[in-house]
Amino acid sequence: MEATTLPWLNAVVGTIASTAVGLLIVVNGLFAIGVVVGRDRSFVNRWTKPLVVTDAALVLAAVGTPVVAIAIKLGAKGVMFLATIPPKLMPGK
């Protein structure tokens, strides 16, 4: 399980995190260009809330995905450790 699942998990987490960081840069760059080009206060008032929500979602994806992956890896290692314990040493046996 470890030989196949953990490399796949690393690849998925890397893809999600790098995509989220890339999108964060693109979204904020486009907003900055819109502010500079438009020079309109209503543009800022209209798009600040959606920008903050989008930034929060992308930061959560970029930070949360590796945290969840670490938890999954630790859980898998714990299950593999429990599988190595002889049945005679298990409680209740």
C-alpha positions as CSV (number, residue, x, y, z in Angstrom):
1,M,0.0,0.0,0.0
2,E,2.7,2.4,0.9
3,A,4.7,1.9,-2.3
4,T,1.7,2.9,-4.5
5,T,-0.5,5.2,-2.4
6,L,2.0,7.6,-0.9
7,P,3.7,8.6,-4.1
8,W,0.3,9.2,-5.7
9,L,-0.8,11.2,-2.7
10,N,2.4,13.3,-2.9
11,A,1.7,14.0,-6.6
12,V,-1.9,15.0,-6.0
13,V,-1.0,17.3,-3.1
14,G,1.8,18.9,-5.1
15,T,-0.5,19.5,-8.0
16,I,-3.3,21.0,-5.9
17,A,-1.0,23.2,-3.8
18,S,1.0,24.6,-6.8
19,T,-2.2,25.2,-8.8
20,A,-3.7,27.1,-5.8
21,V,-0.6,29.3,-5.4
22,G,-0.5,29.9,-9.2
23,L,-4.2,30.9,-9.2
24,L,-3.7,33.1,-6.2
25,I,-1.0,35.0,-8.0
26,V,-3.1,35.3,-11.2
27,V,-6.3,36.4,-9.5
28,N,-4.5,39.1,-7.4
29,G,-2.5,40.2,-10.4
30,L,-5.6,40.7,-12.5
31,F,-7.2,42.6,-9.7
32,A,-4.2,44.9,-9.4
33,I,-4.2,45.5,-13.1
34,G,-8.0,46.2,-13.0
35,V,-7.4,48.8,-10.2
36,V,-4.5,50.5,-12.0
37,V,-6.2,50.6,-15.4
38,G,-9.7,51.4,-14.1
39,R,-8.8,53.9,-11.4
40,D,-12.4,53.6,-10.3
41,R,-13.4,53.4,-6.6
42,S,-16.6,51.5,-7.5
43,F,-14.4,48.7,-9.1
44,V,-12.6,48.2,-5.8
45,N,-15.8,48.4,-3.7
46,R,-17.5,45.9,-6.0
47,W,-14.7,43.3,-6.3
48,T,-13.0,43.4,-2.9
49,K,-15.3,40.9,-1.1
50,P,-15.2,38.3,-3.9
51,L,-11.4,38.7,-4.1
52,V,-11.1,38.1,-0.3
53,V,-13.3,35.0,-0.5
54,T,-11.3,33.7,-3.4
55,D,-8.0,34.4,-1.7
56,A,-9.2,32.6,1.4
57,A,-10.3,29.6,-0.5
58,L,-7.0,29.4,-2.4
59,V,-4.9,29.8,0.7
60,L,-7.0,27.1,2.4
61,A,-6.4,24.8,-0.5
62,A,-2.6,25.6,-0.6
63,V,-2.1,25.1,3.1
64,G,-4.9,22.6,4.0
65,T,-4.1,20.0,1.4
66,P,-0.6,19.2,2.7
67,V,-1.9,19.1,6.3
68,V,-4.5,16.6,5.3
69,A,-1.9,14.6,3.4
70,I,0.4,14.5,6.4
71,A,-2.5,13.2,8.5
72,I,-3.3,10.5,6.0
73,K,0.3,9.4,5.8
74,L,0.6,9.2,9.6
75,G,-2.6,7.2,9.7
76,A,-1.4,4.8,7.1
77,K,1.9,4.4,8.9
78,G,0.0,3.7,12.2
79,V,-2.2,1.1,10.5
80,M,0.9,-0.6,9.0
81,F,2.5,-0.6,12.4
82,L,-0.5,-2.2,14.0
83,A,-0.4,-4.9,11.2
84,T,3.0,-6.0,12.4
85,I,2.0,-6.7,16.0
86,P,1.6,-10.4,16.6
87,P,-2.0,-11.5,17.5
88,K,-0.8,-12.8,20.9
89,L,0.2,-9.3,22.0
90,M,-3.1,-7.7,20.9
91,P,-5.4,-6.7,23.8
92,G,-8.2,-9.2,24.4
93,K,-6.5,-12.1,22.7
